[in-house]
Amino acid sequence: MTIDILMSTYNGAQFLRAQVDSILSQDHTDIRLLIRDDGSVDSTHEILSEYEDRDARVKVIRDDLRHLGAFPSFMELVGRSEAPFFMFADQDDIWLPDKVAITLDKMASMIDLYGPDVPLVIFTDMSVVDEELNMIAQSLWVYQGYDPAICNNWKMLLAQNFVLGCTLMGNAKVRSMSLPFELPELAHDHWVALYAAKYGKIDFVPRQTMLYRQHHRNYSGANEFGLRYSLKRFPGLFPRIGEFMRSSRFFGDVSTLRLVFYKIWLNLRRFQKVRR
């Protein structure tokens, strides 16, 4: 079963080879690595061309040179995907060899339960490592106090995204439903996961399937959840209210006030989890 692995790159030369090698070395070999560069000025282009020449499974998009930003760039790749399933890949992590196989096995069981015409998303846990791949936290979910079971409540998921794209697999139905990308302030993974959570099914595998590399150039990253982290992030709640207003109008069935309540309540729950 072919799987499209969608990678958006941007000045990622430093860690790109290790990540591409880990993807091409997966136990499940029937993959296509579809890459869109978002305007790199380092040696990313040369590295991508090298891999494209070496391995027929690597396909670099060359007809779109616009700089879109990370989220729209990933969604542009979603529109280019043609395989029955797709996954997102960042440019600087390391995939464990059985990542694709584990996620695909769970997807197959979901299809047995719900059928192929239901929008489906699967996500997994991951380990957090530093720039040199030294372990920071065995489990991102524990490190950040996430409860993955909340994914089944799409309104809570809208208030707080914890389905990280680099662990996500979706089927063709959720891909078609999530296009076009109409709320670009939402992350690409958040957008796709919401369609599965509201209109289909979303589930998770409680295993770490990759090493989530933290370094000074991370577009987004992982920080240990706690009081200091919360106080630092709290002022960001107020700009989020505008986002909540637009999201509540778009998805319907939930008010802005309810989303703010869920955001606060979920963070209080995270405090309880990390103190255990």
C-alpha positions as CSV (number, residue, x, y, z in Angstrom):
1,M,0.0,0.0,0.0
2,T,1.6,3.2,-1.2
3,I,1.9,6.1,1.3
4,D,2.7,9.7,0.3
5,I,5.1,11.3,2.9
6,L,4.8,15.0,2.5
7,M,7.8,17.2,3.5
8,S,8.0,21.0,3.3
9,T,11.6,22.2,3.6
10,Y,13.0,25.6,4.3
11,N,16.8,26.2,4.9
12,G,17.0,22.7,6.5
13,A,20.3,21.5,5.1
14,Q,21.8,20.9,8.6
15,F,19.6,18.0,9.5
16,L,17.9,17.1,6.2
17,R,20.1,14.1,5.2
18,A,19.5,12.3,8.5
19,Q,15.8,12.8,8.3
20,V,15.5,11.7,4.6
21,D,17.7,8.7,5.3
22,S,15.4,7.6,8.2
23,I,12.3,7.9,6.0
24,L,13.9,5.9,3.1
25,S,15.0,3.2,5.5
26,Q,11.5,2.5,6.8
27,D,10.4,-1.2,7.2
28,H,7.4,-0.3,5.0
29,T,9.1,0.5,1.7
30,D,6.1,1.3,-0.5
31,I,6.4,5.1,0.0
32,R,6.7,8.2,-2.1
33,L,8.6,11.1,-0.4
34,L,7.0,14.2,-1.9
35,I,9.0,17.4,-1.1
36,R,8.2,21.0,-1.6
37,D,10.9,23.6,-0.8
38,D,9.5,26.9,0.4
39,G,12.3,29.1,-0.8
40,S,15.5,27.9,0.8
41,V,18.8,29.8,0.3
42,D,21.1,27.2,1.8
43,S,22.2,23.9,0.2
44,T,18.7,22.3,0.7
45,H,18.1,22.2,-3.1
46,E,21.3,20.4,-3.8
47,I,20.6,17.8,-1.1
48,L,17.1,17.2,-2.4
49,S,18.3,16.8,-6.0
50,E,20.9,14.3,-4.8
51,Y,18.3,12.1,-3.2
52,E,15.9,12.5,-6.1
53,D,18.6,11.2,-8.5
54,R,19.5,8.4,-6.1
55,D,16.0,7.0,-5.2
56,A,13.0,6.9,-7.4
57,R,10.7,7.2,-4.4
58,V,11.8,10.8,-3.9
59,K,9.9,13.4,-5.9
60,V,10.7,17.1,-5.6
61,I,8.1,19.7,-6.7
62,R,9.8,22.1,-9.0
63,D,6.9,24.0,-10.6
64,D,6.0,26.1,-7.5
65,L,8.7,28.5,-6.2
66,R,6.5,30.7,-4.1
67,H,7.3,31.3,-0.4
68,L,4.1,30.3,1.3
69,G,5.1,29.7,4.9
70,A,5.1,26.3,6.7
71,F,1.3,25.6,7.0
72,P,0.2,26.6,3.5
73,S,3.2,24.8,2.1
74,F,2.2,21.6,3.7
75,M,-1.3,22.0,2.6
76,E,-0.1,22.5,-1.0
77,L,1.5,19.1,-0.7
78,V,-1.8,17.6,0.5
79,G,-3.3,18.9,-2.7
80,R,-0.5,17.1,-4.7
81,S,-0.9,13.8,-2.9
82,E,-2.5,10.9,-4.7
83,A,-1.8,7.8,-2.6
84,P,-4.5,6.1,-0.4
85,F,-2.7,7.5,2.7
86,F,-0.5,10.4,3.5
87,M,1.8,11.4,6.3
88,F,3.5,14.7,7.2
89,A,7.3,14.9,7.8
90,D,9.4,17.7,9.2
91,Q,12.9,18.3,7.8
92,D,14.9,17.9,11.0
93,D,13.6,14.8,12.9
94,I,14.5,11.1,12.9
95,W,11.9,8.5,12.1
96,L,12.2,5.1,13.8
97,P,12.3,2.2,11.3
98,D,8.8,0.9,12.1
99,K,7.0,4.3,12.2
100,V,5.1,3.9,8.9
101,A,4.3,0.2,9.6
102,I,2.9,0.9,13.1
103,T,0.7,3.7,11.9
104,L,-0.5,1.9,8.8
105,D,-1.4,-1.1,10.9
106,K,-3.6,1.1,13.1
107,M,-5.1,2.7,10.0
108,A,-6.0,-0.7,8.6
109,S,-7.8,-1.6,11.8
110,M,-9.7,1.7,11.6
111,I,-10.8,1.0,8.0
112,D,-12.0,-2.5,9.1
113,L,-14.2,-0.7,11.8
114,Y,-15.5,2.3,9.8
115,G,-14.8,1.6,6.1
116,P,-12.7,3.5,3.6
117,D,-15.2,6.3,2.9
118,V,-14.9,7.8,6.4
119,P,-12.3,10.5,7.0
120,L,-9.6,8.9,9.2
121,V,-6.6,10.2,11.1
122,I,-4.0,8.3,13.2
123,F,-1.3,9.9,15.3
124,T,1.4,8.7,17.7
125,D,3.6,9.7,20.6
126,M,7.2,10.6,20.1
127,S,10.4,11.1,22.0
128,V,12.0,14.6,22.5
129,V,15.7,14.9,21.8
130,D,18.2,17.7,21.6
131,E,20.2,18.7,18.6
132,E,22.7,15.8,19.1
133,L,19.8,13.3,19.6
134,N,20.4,13.1,23.4
135,M,17.1,12.2,25.1
136,I,15.2,15.0,26.7
137,A,11.9,13.2,27.3
138,Q,10.9,9.7,26.4
139,S,7.3,10.7,25.8
140,L,6.2,14.1,24.4
141,W,2.7,13.4,25.8
142,V,4.1,13.1,29.3
143,Y,6.5,15.9,28.9
144,Q,3.8,18.3,27.8
145,G,0.9,16.9,29.9
146,Y,-1.2,15.9,26.9
147,D,-4.2,13.5,27.1
148,P,-4.5,12.0,23.6
149,A,-7.9,10.6,24.3
150,I,-9.3,14.2,24.1
151,C,-8.9,13.9,20.3
152,N,-12.4,12.4,20.2
153,N,-13.9,15.7,21.2
154,W,-13.4,17.9,18.2
155,K,-14.4,21.1,20.1
156,M,-11.6,20.5,22.6
157,L,-9.2,19.7,19.8
158,L,-10.2,23.0,18.2
159,A,-9.3,24.8,21.4
160,Q,-5.9,23.1,21.8
161,N,-4.1,21.1,19.1
162,F,-2.0,18.2,20.3
163,V,-2.0,16.1,17.1
164,L,1.4,16.9,15.8
165,G,1.7,16.6,12.1
166,C,5.0,14.8,12.1
167,T,3.2,11.8,13.6
168,L,-0.1,12.0,11.6
169,M,-1.4,9.7,8.9
170,G,-4.6,10.5,7.1
171,N,-6.6,8.7,4.4
172,A,-7.8,9.9,1.0
173,K,-11.2,10.9,2.4
174,V,-9.8,13.3,5.0
175,R,-7.4,14.7,2.4
176,S,-10.2,15.6,0.0
177,M,-12.4,17.1,2.8
178,S,-9.6,19.3,4.1
179,L,-9.1,21.0,0.8
180,P,-9.1,23.9,0.2
181,F,-7.2,25.3,3.2
182,E,-9.5,28.0,4.4
183,L,-8.2,29.0,7.9
184,P,-4.5,29.5,7.3
185,E,-4.0,30.7,10.9
186,L,-4.5,27.1,11.9
187,A,-1.6,24.7,11.6
188,H,-1.9,22.2,8.8
189,D,-2.0,19.3,11.2
190,H,-4.6,21.0,13.3
191,W,-6.8,21.6,10.2
192,V,-6.6,18.0,9.0
193,A,-7.1,16.5,12.4
194,L,-10.2,18.6,13.0
195,Y,-11.9,17.3,9.9
196,A,-11.3,13.8,11.0
197,A,-12.5,14.5,14.6
198,K,-15.7,16.3,13.5
199,Y,-16.7,14.4,10.4
200,G,-15.0,11.1,10.8
201,K,-12.8,9.2,13.2
202,I,-9.4,10.0,14.9
203,D,-7.4,7.6,17.0
204,F,-3.8,7.2,18.3
205,V,-1.1,4.7,18.9
206,P,0.5,5.1,22.4
207,R,4.0,4.5,21.1
208,Q,6.9,6.7,20.3
209,T,7.6,6.4,16.6
210,M,10.2,9.1,16.1
211,L,12.8,11.4,17.6
212,Y,11.5,15.0,17.8
213,R,14.7,17.1,17.4
214,Q,14.9,20.4,19.3
215,H,17.3,23.0,18.1
216,H,17.5,26.8,17.9
217,R,15.8,26.9,14.4
218,N,12.7,24.9,15.2
219,Y,9.6,26.4,13.6
220,S,7.7,25.0,16.5
221,G,9.0,22.9,19.3
222,A,8.4,21.1,22.6
223,N,8.8,22.7,26.0
224,E,8.2,21.0,29.4
225,F,4.8,21.9,30.7
226,G,4.7,23.7,34.0
227,L,4.1,27.0,35.8
228,R,6.9,28.9,34.1
229,Y,5.8,27.7,30.6
230,S,2.1,28.6,31.4
231,L,2.9,32.1,32.6
232,K,5.0,32.7,29.5
233,R,2.3,31.5,27.2
234,F,-0.7,33.1,29.0
235,P,-0.5,36.5,27.2
236,G,-0.9,34.6,24.0
237,L,-4.4,33.6,24.9
238,F,-5.8,37.0,24.1
239,P,-4.6,37.1,20.5
240,R,-6.1,33.6,20.2
241,I,-9.6,34.9,20.9
242,G,-9.7,36.3,17.3
243,E,-8.7,32.9,16.0
244,F,-11.3,31.2,18.1
245,M,-14.0,33.6,16.8
246,R,-13.1,32.8,13.2
247,S,-12.8,29.0,13.9
248,S,-16.2,28.9,15.7
249,R,-17.9,30.6,12.8
250,F,-16.2,28.3,10.3
251,F,-16.8,25.0,12.0
252,G,-20.1,26.0,13.8
253,D,-21.7,24.3,16.8
254,V,-19.3,25.9,19.3
255,S,-19.0,29.4,20.7
256,T,-15.9,31.5,21.1
257,L,-16.5,31.6,24.9
258,R,-16.7,27.8,25.0
259,L,-13.4,27.5,23.2
260,V,-11.7,29.9,25.6
261,F,-13.2,27.8,28.5
262,Y,-11.9,24.6,27.0
263,K,-8.4,26.1,26.5
264,I,-8.2,27.1,30.1
265,W,-9.7,23.9,31.4
266,L,-7.4,21.7,29.3
267,N,-4.3,23.5,30.6
268,L,-5.5,23.1,34.2
269,R,-5.8,19.3,33.4
270,R,-2.3,19.4,32.1
271,F,-1.1,20.7,35.5
272,Q,-2.7,17.7,37.2
273,K,-1.1,15.3,34.8
274,V,2.5,16.6,35.1
275,R,2.3,16.7,38.9
276,R,1.5,13.0,39.2
